[in-house]
């Protein structure tokens, strides 16, 4: 019973000064960073797809223009 009281007292003290929430905040921050990294990866993939589509469209336009220029 003495150990339980000591643990509860320690948790109460830490909660009062904000240290108990630090672990929660760190976990939330890491989750947020992971989500941002995933979004950045998705954005990079979309940009690469747009660039590839632009190159392909330009190549098709060049091919279409070749018979007209002869």
PyMOL Python script that loads the backbone (N, CA, C, O; Angstrom):
from pymol import cmd

cmd.read_pdbstr("""\
ATOM      1  N   UNK A   1       0.825  -1.187   0.000  1.00  0.00           N
ATOM      2  CA  UNK A   1       0.000   0.000   0.000  1.00  0.00           C
ATOM      3  C   UNK A   1       0.867   1.248   0.000  1.00  0.00           C
ATOM      4  O   UNK A   1       0.497   2.265  -0.587  1.00  0.00           O
ATOM      5  N   UNK A   2       2.015   1.177   0.653  1.00  0.00           N
ATOM      6  CA  UNK A   2       2.916   2.318   0.711  1.00  0.00           C
ATOM      7  C   UNK A   2       3.484   2.660  -0.660  1.00  0.00           C
ATOM      8  O   UNK A   2       3.646   3.833  -0.995  1.00  0.00           O
ATOM      9  N   UNK A   3       3.783   1.642  -1.448  1.00  0.00           N
ATOM     10  CA  UNK A   3       4.304   1.866  -2.804  1.00  0.00           C
ATOM     11  C   UNK A   3       3.253   2.534  -3.675  1.00  0.00           C
ATOM     12  O   UNK A   3       3.546   3.466  -4.423  1.00  0.00           O
ATOM     13  N   UNK A   4       2.020   2.042  -3.565  1.00  0.00           N
ATOM     14  CA  UNK A   4       0.935   2.593  -4.363  1.00  0.00           C
ATOM     15  C   UNK A   4       0.713   4.056  -4.024  1.00  0.00           C
ATOM     16  O   UNK A   4       0.483   4.878  -4.911  1.00  0.00           O
ATOM     17  N   UNK A   5       0.781   4.375  -2.760  1.00  0.00           N
ATOM     18  CA  UNK A   5       0.613   5.768  -2.336  1.00  0.00           C
ATOM     19  C   UNK A   5       1.740   6.626  -2.877  1.00  0.00           C
ATOM     20  O   UNK A   5       1.508   7.750  -3.321  1.00  0.00           O
ATOM     21  N   UNK A   6       2.959   6.108  -2.843  1.00  0.00           N
ATOM     22  CA  UNK A   6       4.106   6.861  -3.346  1.00  0.00           C
ATOM     23  C   UNK A   6       3.977   7.095  -4.849  1.00  0.00           C
ATOM     24  O   UNK A   6       4.261   8.191  -5.333  1.00  0.00           O
ATOM     25  N   UNK A   7       3.551   6.074  -5.588  1.00  0.00           N
ATOM     26  CA  UNK A   7       3.374   6.215  -7.037  1.00  0.00           C
ATOM     27  C   UNK A   7       2.279   7.229  -7.343  1.00  0.00           C
ATOM     28  O   UNK A   7       2.447   8.078  -8.218  1.00  0.00           O
ATOM     29  N   UNK A   8       1.182   7.149  -6.645  1.00  0.00           N
ATOM     30  CA  UNK A   8       0.090   8.100  -6.864  1.00  0.00           C
ATOM     31  C   UNK A   8       0.514   9.523  -6.537  1.00  0.00           C
ATOM     32  O   UNK A   8       0.144  10.466  -7.236  1.00  0.00           O
ATOM     33  N   UNK A   9       1.289   9.673  -5.472  1.00  0.00           N
ATOM     34  CA  UNK A   9       1.783  11.005  -5.109  1.00  0.00           C
ATOM     35  C   UNK A   9       2.715  11.537  -6.194  1.00  0.00           C
ATOM     36  O   UNK A   9       2.644  12.711  -6.556  1.00  0.00           O
ATOM     37  N   UNK A  10       3.588  10.674  -6.712  1.00  0.00           N
ATOM     38  CA  UNK A  10       4.518  11.080  -7.772  1.00  0.00           C
ATOM     39  C   UNK A  10       3.770  11.479  -9.036  1.00  0.00           C
ATOM     40  O   UNK A  10       4.093  12.492  -9.656  1.00  0.00           O
ATOM     41  N   UNK A  11       2.778  10.694  -9.418  1.00  0.00           N
ATOM     42  CA  UNK A  11       1.987  10.999 -10.609  1.00  0.00           C
ATOM     43  C   UNK A  11       1.240  12.319 -10.425  1.00  0.00           C
ATOM     44  O   UNK A  11       1.141  13.119 -11.355  1.00  0.00           O
ATOM     45  N   UNK A  12       0.725  12.536  -9.238  1.00  0.00           N
ATOM     46  CA  UNK A  12       0.020  13.787  -8.962  1.00  0.00           C
ATOM     47  C   UNK A  12       0.951  14.981  -9.079  1.00  0.00           C
ATOM     48  O   UNK A  12       0.581  16.015  -9.637  1.00  0.00           O
ATOM     49  N   UNK A  13       2.158  14.836  -8.553  1.00  0.00           N
ATOM     50  CA  UNK A  13       3.137  15.933  -8.638  1.00  0.00           C
ATOM     51  C   UNK A  13       3.534  16.212 -10.079  1.00  0.00           C
ATOM     52  O   UNK A  13       3.592  17.365 -10.508  1.00  0.00           O
ATOM     53  N   UNK A  14       3.803  15.156 -10.810  1.00  0.00           N
ATOM     54  CA  UNK A  14       4.199  15.328 -12.205  1.00  0.00           C
ATOM     55  C   UNK A  14       3.062  15.913 -13.035  1.00  0.00           C
ATOM     56  O   UNK A  14       3.295  16.752 -13.906  1.00  0.00           O
ATOM     57  N   UNK A  15       1.861  15.485 -12.775  1.00  0.00           N
ATOM     58  CA  UNK A  15       0.708  16.017 -13.491  1.00  0.00           C
ATOM     59  C   UNK A  15       0.499  17.481 -13.190  1.00  0.00           C
ATOM     60  O   UNK A  15       0.089  18.247 -14.062  1.00  0.00           O
ATOM     61  N   UNK A  16       0.777  17.873 -11.969  1.00  0.00           N
ATOM     62  CA  UNK A  16       0.598  19.267 -11.584  1.00  0.00           C
ATOM     63  C   UNK A  16       1.586  20.199 -12.255  1.00  0.00           C
ATOM     64  O   UNK A  16       1.250  21.348 -12.539  1.00  0.00           O
ATOM     65  N   UNK A  17       2.798  19.732 -12.515  1.00  0.00           N
ATOM     66  CA  UNK A  17       3.792  20.613 -13.131  1.00  0.00           C
ATOM     67  C   UNK A  17       3.872  20.429 -14.642  1.00  0.00           C
ATOM     68  O   UNK A  17       4.667  21.099 -15.302  1.00  0.00           O
ATOM     69  N   UNK A  18       3.076  19.549 -15.191  1.00  0.00           N
ATOM     70  CA  UNK A  18       3.013  19.422 -16.641  1.00  0.00           C
ATOM     71  C   UNK A  18       3.912  18.360 -17.235  1.00  0.00           C
ATOM     72  O   UNK A  18       3.873  18.149 -18.447  1.00  0.00           O
ATOM     73  N   UNK A  19       4.721  17.682 -16.436  1.00  0.00           N
ATOM     74  CA  UNK A  19       5.620  16.669 -16.991  1.00  0.00           C
ATOM     75  C   UNK A  19       4.883  15.428 -17.458  1.00  0.00           C
ATOM     76  O   UNK A  19       5.355  14.731 -18.356  1.00  0.00           O
ATOM     77  N   UNK A  20       3.745  15.145 -16.871  1.00  0.00           N
ATOM     78  CA  UNK A  20       2.992  13.963 -17.287  1.00  0.00           C
ATOM     79  C   UNK A  20       2.482  14.116 -18.708  1.00  0.00           C
ATOM     80  O   UNK A  20       2.372  13.126 -19.431  1.00  0.00           O
ATOM     81  N   UNK A  21       2.168  15.334 -19.123  1.00  0.00           N
ATOM     82  CA  UNK A  21       1.671  15.576 -20.468  1.00  0.00           C
ATOM     83  C   UNK A  21       2.758  15.626 -21.512  1.00  0.00           C
ATOM     84  O   UNK A  21       2.467  15.613 -22.708  1.00  0.00           O
ATOM     85  N   UNK A  22       4.015  15.681 -21.082  1.00  0.00           N
ATOM     86  CA  UNK A  22       5.122  15.767 -22.040  1.00  0.00           C
ATOM     87  C   UNK A  22       5.191  14.542 -22.934  1.00  0.00           C
ATOM     88  O   UNK A  22       5.432  14.659 -24.136  1.00  0.00           O
ATOM     89  N   UNK A  23       4.981  13.373 -22.355  1.00  0.00           N
ATOM     90  CA  UNK A  23       5.007  12.145 -23.154  1.00  0.00           C
ATOM     91  C   UNK A  23       3.901  12.125 -24.172  1.00  0.00           C
ATOM     92  O   UNK A  23       4.102  11.700 -25.310  1.00  0.00           O
ATOM     93  N   UNK A  24       2.733  12.581 -23.772  1.00  0.00           N
ATOM     94  CA  UNK A  24       1.600  12.647 -24.698  1.00  0.00           C
ATOM     95  C   UNK A  24       1.891  13.641 -25.809  1.00  0.00           C
ATOM     96  O   UNK A  24       1.606  13.373 -26.976  1.00  0.00           O
ATOM     97  N   UNK A  25       2.457  14.783 -25.453  1.00  0.00           N
ATOM     98  CA  UNK A  25       2.777  15.801 -26.459  1.00  0.00           C
ATOM     99  C   UNK A  25       3.842  15.294 -27.424  1.00  0.00           C
ATOM    100  O   UNK A  25       3.769  15.552 -28.626  1.00  0.00           O
ATOM    101  N   UNK A  26       4.822  14.581 -26.904  1.00  0.00           N
ATOM    102  CA  UNK A  26       5.875  14.042 -27.773  1.00  0.00           C
ATOM    103  C   UNK A  26       5.306  13.016 -28.738  1.00  0.00           C
ATOM    104  O   UNK A  26       5.684  12.984 -29.909  1.00  0.00           O
ATOM    105  N   UNK A  27       4.407  12.186 -28.254  1.00  0.00           N
ATOM    106  CA  UNK A  27       3.776  11.182 -29.117  1.00  0.00           C
ATOM    107  C   UNK A  27       2.938  11.855 -30.189  1.00  0.00           C
ATOM    108  O   UNK A  27       2.966  11.450 -31.351  1.00  0.00           O
ATOM    109  N   UNK A  28       2.194  12.878 -29.802  1.00  0.00           N
ATOM    110  CA  UNK A  28       1.371  13.607 -30.770  1.00  0.00           C
ATOM    111  C   UNK A  28       2.248  14.305 -31.796  1.00  0.00           C
ATOM    112  O   UNK A  28       1.910  14.346 -32.979  1.00  0.00           O
ATOM    113  N   UNK A  29       3.372  14.854 -31.351  1.00  0.00           N
ATOM    114  CA  UNK A  29       4.294  15.518 -32.272  1.00  0.00           C
ATOM    115  C   UNK A  29       4.895  14.550 -33.262  1.00  0.00           C
ATOM    116  O   UNK A  29       5.028  14.871 -34.443  1.00  0.00           O
ATOM    117  N   UNK A  30       5.258  13.372 -32.799  1.00  0.00           N
ATOM    118  CA  UNK A  30       5.828  12.358 -33.695  1.00  0.00           C
ATOM    119  C   UNK A  30       4.801  11.889 -34.708  1.00  0.00           C
ATOM    120  O   UNK A  30       5.128  11.662 -35.873  1.00  0.00           O
ATOM    121  N   UNK A  31       3.561  11.743 -34.266  1.00  0.00           N
ATOM    122  CA  UNK A  31       2.493  11.345 -35.180  1.00  0.00           C
ATOM    123  C   UNK A  31       2.278  12.424 -36.225  1.00  0.00           C
ATOM    124  O   UNK A  31       2.101  12.126 -37.406  1.00  0.00           O
ATOM    125  N   UNK A  32       2.294  13.674 -35.793  1.00  0.00           N
ATOM    126  CA  UNK A  32       2.110  14.786 -36.721  1.00  0.00           C
ATOM    127  C   UNK A  32       3.244  14.831 -37.745  1.00  0.00           C
ATOM    128  O   UNK A  32       3.002  15.059 -38.931  1.00  0.00           O
ATOM    129  N   UNK A  33       4.472  14.615 -37.291  1.00  0.00           N
ATOM    130  CA  UNK A  33       5.614  14.609 -38.206  1.00  0.00           C
ATOM    131  C   UNK A  33       5.508  13.467 -39.207  1.00  0.00           C
ATOM    132  O   UNK A  33       5.848  13.633 -40.378  1.00  0.00           O
ATOM    133  N   UNK A  34       5.043  12.324 -38.758  1.00  0.00           N
ATOM    134  CA  UNK A  34       4.880  11.183 -39.658  1.00  0.00           C
ATOM    135  C   UNK A  34       3.823  11.482 -40.714  1.00  0.00           C
ATOM    136  O   UNK A  34       3.988  11.128 -41.881  1.00  0.00           O
ATOM    137  N   UNK A  35       2.744  12.129 -40.306  1.00  0.00           N
ATOM    138  CA  UNK A  35       1.694  12.486 -41.260  1.00  0.00           C
ATOM    139  C   UNK A  35       2.209  13.512 -42.262  1.00  0.00           C
ATOM    140  O   UNK A  35       1.907  13.426 -43.452  1.00  0.00           O
ATOM    141  N   UNK A  36       2.978  14.474 -41.790  1.00  0.00           N
ATOM    142  CA  UNK A  36       3.538  15.474 -42.691  1.00  0.00           C
ATOM    143  C   UNK A  36       4.496  14.837 -43.692  1.00  0.00           C
ATOM    144  O   UNK A  36       4.520  15.216 -44.863  1.00  0.00           O
ATOM    145  N   UNK A  37       5.279  13.878 -43.233  1.00  0.00           N
ATOM    146  CA  UNK A  37       6.205  13.191 -44.132  1.00  0.00           C
ATOM    147  C   UNK A  37       5.446  12.398 -45.189  1.00  0.00           C
ATOM    148  O   UNK A  37       5.839  12.373 -46.355  1.00  0.00           O
ATOM    149  N   UNK A  38       4.369  11.758 -44.783  1.00  0.00           N
ATOM    150  CA  UNK A  38       3.554  11.004 -45.735  1.00  0.00           C
ATOM    151  C   UNK A  38       2.915  11.942 -46.757  1.00  0.00           C
ATOM    152  O   UNK A  38       2.865  11.626 -47.946  1.00  0.00           O
ATOM    153  N   UNK A  39       2.432  13.082 -46.301  1.00  0.00           N
ATOM    154  CA  UNK A  39       1.825  14.052 -47.213  1.00  0.00           C
ATOM    155  C   UNK A  39       2.867  14.610 -48.174  1.00  0.00           C
ATOM    156  O   UNK A  39       2.576  14.814 -49.353  1.00  0.00           O
ATOM    157  N   UNK A  40       4.079  14.859 -47.680  1.00  0.00           N
ATOM    158  CA  UNK A  40       5.145  15.364 -48.543  1.00  0.00           C
ATOM    159  C   UNK A  40       5.507  14.333 -49.606  1.00  0.00           C
ATOM    160  O   UNK A  40       5.743  14.691 -50.760  1.00  0.00           O
ATOM    161  N   UNK A  41       5.551  13.074 -49.232  1.00  0.00           N
ATOM    162  CA  UNK A  41       5.847  12.005 -50.189  1.00  0.00           C
ATOM    163  C   UNK A  41       4.762  11.928 -51.253  1.00  0.00           C
ATOM    164  O   UNK A  41       5.061  11.752 -52.434  1.00  0.00           O
ATOM    165  N   UNK A  42       3.505  12.058 -50.840  1.00  0.00           N
ATOM    166  CA  UNK A  42       2.394  12.043 -51.796  1.00  0.00           C
ATOM    167  C   UNK A  42       2.467  13.244 -52.726  1.00  0.00           C
ATOM    168  O   UNK A  42       2.234  13.112 -53.928  1.00  0.00           O
ATOM    169  N   UNK A  43       2.785  14.406 -52.187  1.00  0.00           N
ATOM    170  CA  UNK A  43       2.896  15.613 -53.010  1.00  0.00           C
ATOM    171  C   UNK A  43       4.031  15.460 -54.017  1.00  0.00           C
ATOM    172  O   UNK A  43       3.892  15.857 -55.174  1.00  0.00           O
ATOM    173  N   UNK A  44       5.145  14.889 -53.586  1.00  0.00           N
ATOM    174  CA  UNK A  44       6.274  14.670 -54.492  1.00  0.00           C
ATOM    175  C   UNK A  44       5.878  13.725 -55.624  1.00  0.00           C
ATOM    176  O   UNK A  44       6.237  13.954 -56.779  1.00  0.00           O
ATOM    177  N   UNK A  45       5.148  12.677 -55.299  1.00  0.00           N
ATOM    178  CA  UNK A  45       4.708  11.727 -56.318  1.00  0.00           C
ATOM    179  C   UNK A  45       3.772  12.405 -57.323  1.00  0.00           C
ATOM    180  O   UNK A  45       3.863  12.157 -58.525  1.00  0.00           O
ATOM    181  N   UNK A  46       2.866  13.268 -56.824  1.00  0.00           N
ATOM    182  CA  UNK A  46       1.956  13.983 -57.734  1.00  0.00           C
ATOM    183  C   UNK A  46       2.725  14.907 -58.669  1.00  0.00           C
ATOM    184  O   UNK A  46       2.417  14.985 -59.858  1.00  0.00           O
ATOM    185  N   UNK A  47       3.715  15.602 -58.141  1.00  0.00           N
ATOM    186  CA  UNK A  47       4.512  16.513 -58.976  1.00  0.00           C
ATOM    187  C   UNK A  47       5.266  15.723 -60.037  1.00  0.00           C
ATOM    188  O   UNK A  47       5.316  16.133 -61.197  1.00  0.00           O
ATOM    189  N   UNK A  48       5.853  14.595 -59.649  1.00  0.00           N
ATOM    190  CA  UNK A  48       6.572  13.764 -60.623  1.00  0.00           C
ATOM    191  C   UNK A  48       5.629  13.273 -61.718  1.00  0.00           C
ATOM    192  O   UNK A  48       6.004  13.241 -62.890  1.00  0.00           O
ATOM    193  N   UNK A  49       4.408  12.889 -61.345  1.00  0.00           N
ATOM    194  CA  UNK A  49       3.429  12.445 -62.339  1.00  0.00           C
ATOM    195  C   UNK A  49       3.071  13.591 -63.282  1.00  0.00           C
ATOM    196  O   UNK A  49       2.937  13.384 -64.488  1.00  0.00           O
ATOM    197  N   UNK A  50       2.918  14.788 -62.743  1.00  0.00           N
ATOM    198  CA  UNK A  50       2.587  15.941 -63.586  1.00  0.00           C
ATOM    199  C   UNK A  50       3.722  16.258 -64.545  1.00  0.00           C
ATOM    200  O   UNK A  50       3.484  16.586 -65.707  1.00  0.00           O
ATOM    201  N   UNK A  51       4.961  16.160 -64.059  1.00  0.00           N
ATOM    202  CA  UNK A  51       6.115  16.418 -64.922  1.00  0.00           C
ATOM    203  C   UNK A  51       6.190  15.373 -66.025  1.00  0.00           C
ATOM    204  O   UNK A  51       6.404  15.710 -67.189  1.00  0.00           O
ATOM    205  N   UNK A  52       6.016  14.109 -65.663  1.00  0.00           N
ATOM    206  CA  UNK A  52       6.036  13.041 -66.666  1.00  0.00           C
ATOM    207  C   UNK A  52       4.930  13.239 -67.700  1.00  0.00           C
ATOM    208  O   UNK A  52       5.151  13.037 -68.894  1.00  0.00           O
ATOM    209  N   UNK A  53       3.741  13.633 -67.243  1.00  0.00           N
ATOM    210  CA  UNK A  53       2.634  13.870 -68.168  1.00  0.00           C
ATOM    211  C   UNK A  53       2.955  15.036 -69.097  1.00  0.00           C
ATOM    212  O   UNK A  53       2.617  14.996 -70.280  1.00  0.00           O
ATOM    213  N   UNK A  54       3.599  16.067 -68.576  1.00  0.00           N
ATOM    214  CA  UNK A  54       3.978  17.211 -69.413  1.00  0.00           C
ATOM    215  C   UNK A  54       4.986  16.806 -70.475  1.00  0.00           C
ATOM    216  O   UNK A  54       4.868  17.200 -71.635  1.00  0.00           O
ATOM    217  N   UNK A  55       5.985  16.012 -70.074  1.00  0.00           N
ATOM    218  CA  UNK A  55       6.978  15.530 -71.041  1.00  0.00           C
ATOM    219  C   UNK A  55       6.318  14.674 -72.116  1.00  0.00           C
ATOM    220  O   UNK A  55       6.635  14.797 -73.300  1.00  0.00           O
ATOM    221  N   UNK A  56       5.414  13.822 -71.704  1.00  0.00           N
ATOM    222  CA  UNK A  56       4.731  12.952 -72.656  1.00  0.00           C
ATOM    223  C   UNK A  56       3.881  13.780 -73.620  1.00  0.00           C
ATOM    224  O   UNK A  56       3.858  13.511 -74.821  1.00  0.00           O
ATOM    225  N   UNK A  57       3.193  14.774 -73.096  1.00  0.00           N
ATOM    226  CA  UNK A  57       2.365  15.621 -73.950  1.00  0.00           C
ATOM    227  C   UNK A  57       3.229  16.398 -74.947  1.00  0.00           C
ATOM    228  O   UNK A  57       2.860  16.544 -76.112  1.00  0.00           O
ATOM    229  N   UNK A  58       4.375  16.891 -74.486  1.00  0.00           N
ATOM    230  CA  UNK A  58       5.276  17.625 -75.377  1.00  0.00           C
ATOM    231  C   UNK A  58       5.810  16.702 -76.473  1.00  0.00           C
ATOM    232  O   UNK A  58       5.921  17.114 -77.628  1.00  0.00           O
ATOM    233  N   UNK A  59       6.139  15.466 -76.122  1.00  0.00           N
ATOM    234  CA  UNK A  59       6.632  14.510 -77.114  1.00  0.00           C
ATOM    235  C   UNK A  59       5.554  14.192 -78.141  1.00  0.00           C
ATOM    236  O   UNK A  59       5.847  14.084 -79.332  1.00  0.00           O
ATOM    237  N   UNK A  60       4.321  14.041 -77.697  1.00  0.00           N
ATOM    238  CA  UNK A  60       3.217  13.781 -78.613  1.00  0.00           C
ATOM    239  C   UNK A  60       2.988  14.972 -79.546  1.00  0.00           C
ATOM    240  O   UNK A  60       2.697  14.796 -80.729  1.00  0.00           O
ATOM    241  N   UNK A  61       3.121  16.161 -79.013  1.00  0.00           N
ATOM    242  CA  UNK A  61       2.959  17.346 -79.859  1.00  0.00           C
ATOM    243  C   UNK A  61       4.067  17.429 -80.902  1.00  0.00           C
ATOM    244  O   UNK A  61       3.814  17.809 -82.045  1.00  0.00           O
ATOM    245  N   UNK A  62       5.302  17.072 -80.514  1.00  0.00           N
ATOM    246  CA  UNK A  62       6.402  17.077 -81.482  1.00  0.00           C
ATOM    247  C   UNK A  62       6.164  16.048 -82.582  1.00  0.00           C
ATOM    248  O   UNK A  62       6.384  16.324 -83.761  1.00  0.00           O
ATOM    249  N   UNK A  63       5.708  14.845 -82.181  1.00  0.00           N
ATOM    250  CA  UNK A  63       5.419  13.802 -83.173  1.00  0.00           C
ATOM    251  C   UNK A  63       4.294  14.236 -84.107  1.00  0.00           C
ATOM    252  O   UNK A  63       4.341  13.977 -85.309  1.00  0.00           O
ATOM    253  N   UNK A  64       3.295  14.890 -83.554  1.00  0.00           N
ATOM    254  CA  UNK A  64       2.168  15.337 -84.381  1.00  0.00           C
ATOM    255  C   UNK A  64       2.598  16.456 -85.323  1.00  0.00           C
ATOM    256  O   UNK A  64       2.050  16.585 -86.417  1.00  0.00           O
ATOM    257  N   UNK A  65       3.562  17.259 -84.917  1.00  0.00           N
ATOM    258  CA  UNK A  65       4.001  18.380 -85.733  1.00  0.00           C
ATOM    259  C   UNK A  65       4.972  17.965 -86.834  1.00  0.00           C
ATOM    260  O   UNK A  65       5.127  18.699 -87.810  1.00  0.00           O
ATOM    261  N   UNK A  66       5.623  16.824 -86.712  1.00  0.00           N
ATOM    262  CA  UNK A  66       6.602  16.392 -87.708  1.00  0.00           C
ATOM    263  C   UNK A  66       6.003  16.220 -89.101  1.00  0.00           C
ATOM    264  O   UNK A  66       6.582  16.748 -90.050  1.00  0.00           O
ATOM    265  N   UNK A  67       4.903  15.531 -89.289  1.00  0.00           N
ATOM    266  CA  UNK A  67       4.374  15.405 -90.644  1.00  0.00           C
ATOM    267  C   UNK A  67       3.947  16.747 -91.235  1.00  0.00           C
ATOM    268  O   UNK A  67       4.017  16.935 -92.449  1.00  0.00           O
ATOM    269  N   UNK A  68       3.509  17.673 -90.399  1.00  0.00           N
ATOM    270  CA  UNK A  68       3.071  18.967 -90.893  1.00  0.00           C
ATOM    271  C   UNK A  68       4.246  19.797 -91.374  1.00  0.00           C
ATOM    272  O   UNK A  68       4.084  20.623 -92.272  1.00  0.00           O
ATOM    273  N   UNK A  69       5.423  19.600 -90.800  1.00  0.00           N
ATOM    274  CA  UNK A  69       6.593  20.396 -91.162  1.00  0.00           C
ATOM    275  C   UNK A  69       7.309  19.880 -92.384  1.00  0.00           C
ATOM    276  O   UNK A  69       8.214  20.559 -92.871  1.00  0.00           O
ATOM    277  N   UNK A  70       6.968  18.738 -92.905  1.00  0.00           N
ATOM    278  CA  UNK A  70       7.699  18.167 -94.062  1.00  0.00           C
ATOM    279  C   UNK A  70       7.207  18.670 -95.336  1.00  0.00           C
ATOM    280  O   UNK A  70       7.716  18.287 -96.389  1.00  0.00           O
TER     281      UNK A  70
END
""", "prot")
cmd.dss("prot")
cmd.show_as("cartoon", "prot")
cmd.util.cbc("prot")
cmd.orient("prot")
